[in-house]
């Protein structure tokens, strides 16, 4: 991980090389653009074009913020227009995007480039780190490593939220409180007036905050210590290499032998860094999945589908909130988003959930299968909270059912953001029958839709495609 550990010196070199390679005014990038039939516009790079779809890399750049990209697939049936760059400009864009992460290790560089402020934590001044974004404020009592990684990934995540569900309201940024252990998590819940829950994170809409716990204090500290030691070792290798080049500049054989020794040491340190990163990534997977889940609730209820009085919905001031089943379902879709090479991808089907949901669909009794659609459409918040172990199984079944329905409507039926979906929300938020409103949305009665939905899930594959009928 040589590029990351060289710190500010490397960043300055890269910035200089980038400036020399670009013409004046190159900070203004030009993009391919896709316009959908629902008027949504996306700027970025066309990666591949097939007979029925376009693979597209959306690019979001803001002054002073890391460039964020999101890869998705658009079907021709949902595309109204495509504005393509001239090939020379597209090649320049490819090169710029490649510079963001040529080795797949840019997340660490982004983490190191963040500026964090200090803040109070549980009554103790300057105990926490703070990061401010347009959509969230991160306050963390966790290690520097966990905090920086959370800040970078939350930036990527909120970009993805805004891409799928563009904000309709300006709003107060959500405060994300990240506790380093279970004890401090319970303390934060108590201070917010919330009960102790088995859920490892929760969104508190009254307080505009997400409270999340982790058990990564020790591992984060160990990783920081190892990184610092590796930086010293790599600096020593660099110094050794410089001295070798001076000492053996007249002896090619001796020079090559000593340079190879330096290269072996550098590879050893970099291999150890990668192993530590992989261990940390595995340990943080659960933390970030629950953080992503609750962050979605915070984003959508603040900036897109707010809770509104019935009279405000009737007056056209908004559609009102998402139904609980769709809110929980979409949160799970984003919960398993893949962050790779600086990108966030949410268009796949989580393999674990997919396997379990197919098992429920093949169950012989109603009590063992998915929650019936007619029940799911009127479910309230209480179905998804587990304060005791005996409630966990029912909550898990409800969560899986919501995930399957939200995934189908979002990627299979593409209803999200359509005028029909907006009218559906207006209906259910003005006391209309939720079941009748849903039938109007999908153009089918519940029984017919449910059969098609279940058939779709049984054919769905982890990459988001459908297996052929009968397989």
N, C-alpha and C positions, 0 to 999 in steps of 0.2 A: 504494500500500500504506500509506495514511495511518494506518489503525488500528494496524498493527504498529509503525510507526516512532515513535509517540508514547510508547512505553515505559510506565513505571510510572504516569505521569500518566493516560494513557488507561485503563489497567487499573483504577485507582482510581475513575475516573469511571464506567466500566461497572459496577463492583461496587456503587457507590452507587445507580445507576439500577436495577440488578437488585433491590437490597434494597428500594427504594421500591415496585417493581412487584409484589413478592411479599408474601403474607400472612405473619404470624409463623409460624416453624417450617417454612417452605417448603423447607428443605434436604432434607427427606424427600420424595422424589418418588414418585408413584404411577404404575403402569404397566399397560398391557394385558399379558396373560400367555397363552402358548401352552404346553400340555402335550402332549407326543408320546406315541405308543403305547408307546414304550420308557421312559416315565416322565421323560424329560428335560424340564426347564422353562426357558422363555425369557421374560424380561421386557423390555418396550420399547413400541414404538408400531406398531399396525397401519397400514400405509401404503395398502394396497389389498386388496380381496377380490374374487376371481373365482369362477367356478362350480367350479373344481377346485383353486385354490391361494390362498394368502395371502402377500402381500409384507409382510415384517416387519423392523423396525429394532430390533435388540437394543441395549440401553443398559447400560453398566457404569460405575458411579460408586464411587470409593473416596476416602476422606478424604485430602486433600493430593495427589491424582493428577488428571491431566486426565480429563474424561469421555470415554469411548471408545464409539463406536457401530459396529455391523456389520449390514449389510443382507443379507437372505437371503430365499429363497422356500420355503415349506412347502406340500406337497401335502396335500389333505384326507385322503387315504388314510393319512398318517402322523400325523395330529393326533387326539388323544383328546379334549381339551377346549380351549375358548377362553374366557378370562375377559376381558370387555371393560369398559373404563372408561366411566362416564357421559360423555356428549359434552362437558360443560363441563370435566371433568378432562382429557379427551383433548386438547381445544383448548389448555389450559394447558400440557400436555406438549409439544405442537407448538411453542408459542411459546418454551418453554425450550430445546428442541433447536435452534430457529432462531437463538437468541442465541449458541449455541456457535460458529456459523460463517456468519453472514448473507452474507458476500461470498466464501466459499470460500477465505479466506486465514488460517484459524485456526491452521494448523500453525506459522506463523511466531510467532504469539503464544504458542503452547504452548512452542515452543523457547525463546523469550526468558524465559518464566516458570520454566524449570528452574533448580534449584540444583545446580551441579556442584562436586565437591570436587577437590583436587589429589592426585596419586599419583605414585609412582615409575614410570619407564619405561626399560627396558633399562639398569638400573643407575644412572640419573640421577634424583635426587629432584625431585619437583614438576614433572616434565616432561609428565605425562599428566593428563587429566581423568577423573573417575570419577563414575558415576551408578549408584545402587543401586535395584533393583526387587525385587519378591517372587520373581521367577523368574530374574533375571539380574543380573550386575554388569558394567557397561560400563567398560572401561579403554581409553582412546583416546589415541594419539599424533598423531591427525589434527587438522585445524583445528577451531576452536570451532564453525564452521558445520556441518561434517560430523558432529561429535560430538553436537551437540544434535539434529540431524535423526535420527541413528541412535537416540538415546535415545527420542525421541517415537515413531518408527515401530516400534521393538522393543516398546514398551509396547502399541501397537495390535496388533502381531502376536501377542504372547503372549496377549492377550485373545481373539483369534480362535482360537488353539490350544485354550485352555481352554473355549471355546464348543463346538468340534467334538469335542474329546477332553478331557472334564473330568479334572482330576488325581485319581489314585487313591492317590498316595503323597506325603508331604511329602519334601522333598529339599533338598540343597544347591544354591543358585543357581548357574547356569552362568556362568563368567567369559567375557565376550566381549572379545577383544583385537583392536583395530582399528588396523592399521598404516597410516601415511600414504604408504608407497611400497614397491616390490618388494623393495628391499634389506632394509628392516626386517622385512618379512614373512618373508623367508628366515631372518633372524636368529631370529625368534620360533619358526619351525619347528624350527630347529636346537636351540634351548634346550629345546624340548619333546621332543627326541629323535626328531623326525619327518623323513622325507626331503624334499628339495626336489621339489615337485609342480607340474604344470601347472595343477592345480585352484587357483582364486584364493582358496579358503577351505576349511577342513576342521574337522570336529568331532573332538576328541580325548577319547573317553569316559573314559580313564584319568585325565586331568587335569581333568575337568569343565570343559572350555573349548572355545570356538570361536575359531579364529585366522583373521583375514580381512585381506587386503591391499587397498590402493587406490592410485590414482595421482592423488589430488585435492588434494595439498598446495597447489600453486600456485593452482588455481582457487578453492579454499576461501578462501585468503588474499585473493585479488582481490575475491571477493564480499563478504567482511567489510569491506574497505576502501571498496568502493563503497557499501555500506549506511551506513557511518559518514558518508561524504560527503553522501549523500542526506538523512540525518537533519539535518545542518547546514543544507542547502539548504531543507528543509521548515520548519525552525525560523525561518530568515530570512524565508520567505514568510509564516509566521504573524505575525511581528513587523511585516512590511510591511503586512499586511492590517489589523492593529490600528491602526497609525499612520494608514492611509488612512481608516479609519472615523472617527477623531477629526478629521482634517484637513478631510475633505469631507462632514461630517455635514449641512451646510446646502446642499450642491449635489448633488442626486441624480444628475445626468448624469455629473459628474466622478467621483462615488463608484462608480457602476456600471462606468465605463470602467476605473478602476484596479483594482476588484475582479475584473473579467474578466481583466486582465493577471495578477493573482495566481493566478487559477484556472488559466490556461494554463500557468503555471510549475509549479504543483502537479501538473497532469496530465502534464507532460513528465517530471518526476522519477518519478512513479508508473509511467509507461510504461517508463522505463529500469529501474526496480526489477523490474517483471514480466519484462522481457526477460532480465535477469540471472538471475532465478529459473528461467525456462524453460531457459536454457542449463545451469544447474547441475543441474536435474532430469534433463535428458538425459544429462549426464555421470555422475550418480550412479545411474542406472537399473541398470547392471550391478552396481555395488557392492551395492545393496540386494537385488537378486535373489539373489546368492550368500549374502549375510548371512541372508536369510530362509530359504534352503534349509538351511544348517547349523544355524540356530537351531531349526528344526523337529526335526532329529535330536537336538539337545540336550534339548529339552523332552520329547519323547515317551519317550526312553530314561531320563530322570530321574524324571518325574512320572507317567507313564501305563503304559508297557509296558517294565518293567525286565527286564534279563537276570537270570534266576533259575536256581538249580540245579534239576535235574529233580525231585528229591525235594520241593522247596518248591512247585513247580507241582502235583505230585500231592497235596500236603497242603492245597491250596486257598489258598496265600499270594499267589497272583497267577497271571496267565496266561503270564508270560514275555514275551519281546520280539517285536516285529513281524518278519515275514520281511523279508529284505533288499529284495526287489522292491517290497514295499508301503511300506517306510520311504522308499526312494528316490523312489517314485512320488508319495507324499503330499508329500514335501519339495518336489517340483517344482510341485505344485498351488499350494502357498503361496508358492513362489518368484516367481510371476507375479501375486501378489495386487495389487490396485489400491488405492492410498491416494489418496482424493479427498475433499475437504471434511471431513477428519478421520475418514474411514471406511476400513475395510479390507474389500474384497470379493474373495472367492475362488471364487465360484460360476460363473464364466465358463470358457470353454475358450481357452487361450492361442492366438491365431491362428497364430503362427509354428510352434509345435509341431504344431498341428492340420494345417497344410498339409504339413509334412514327414512326419507319420505317415500321412496319406492317400497320399502318394507311396510310402512303404514298403509299404503295403497293396496297392498296385497293381503292385508290382514283380513281374517274371516269375519270378524264382528265389528259393528259400528264403534263400539267402545274402544277398540284397539286401533282403529284407522284414523284418518284425518278428521279434524273437527268438521262436521257438516257445514256446507256453505251457508245455509240459512241461519245457523247459529253464529258462524264467524262474522257475518255482516253486521251483527248487532252486539258484538262482544265489547265489554268495557275494559278499563285499565286493570281492574282487579284480577282478570284472568291471567295476566302476564307477570304478576308479582309473586315471589315465593319467599315467605318469611320462615317457612318450616320445610323440612325435607319431604314431608308427605305431600306438599303442594308442588314439588319440583316436576314430577312426571306430567301432571296435567298442564303445567305452564310450558313444558318442553313440547308437548303435542300441539299446543296452541301456537307457539312460536314457529314450529315447522310448517303448520298449515298456512300461517300468514306469509312466511317466506315463499312457499310454493305459489300462492295466489299472486303476490306482488311481483315475483319474477315472471310469471306468465303474462300478466297484464303489461308489464314494462317492456319485456323483450320479445314476447310472443305476439301480443296484441297491440303493442305500442300506443296505449291509450293515454299515457302520462303527458300532460301538457296540451292535450287536444281540447277544442271547444266543448266536446261532449263530456269530457272529464270535468271541466270547470262547471258545467251545468249540473252534473251529478253532485258535486260538492255543494253547490248552492241548494240543491234539493234536500240533501240530508241535513244541512245546517239550518233549514227553515221548517223542520218538523215533518218532512215528508217521510213516507214509509221507506226505510233503508233498503229493503228487499226489492220493492217495486222500482226504486230509483236505480238500483244496480241492473235490473233487467233492461231498463231503458238505456243505460250506458252501453251494455254489451250486445243489445239487440236480440236477446234470447231469454227464454224463461230459465229459472235457476237450475232445473233438472238437466236441461240440454247443455247449458254452459258447464255445469259441474262434470258431466261426462266428457266433454271436450277437454276441459282443463286437466282432469285426471289422466286422460289418454296422452296429452302433451307431456306431462311430467314423467310418465313411464317411458316415453321415447327420448326425453331430454338427456343429453350427454354432458360431461363436465366442461367441454369446450364451448358449450352454448348451442351446438348444432343438434339436430334431431336424427335419431336412428330411423331406418326405413320401417314402414309398417310391418308388424309381425316379428320384429327382431327384439 
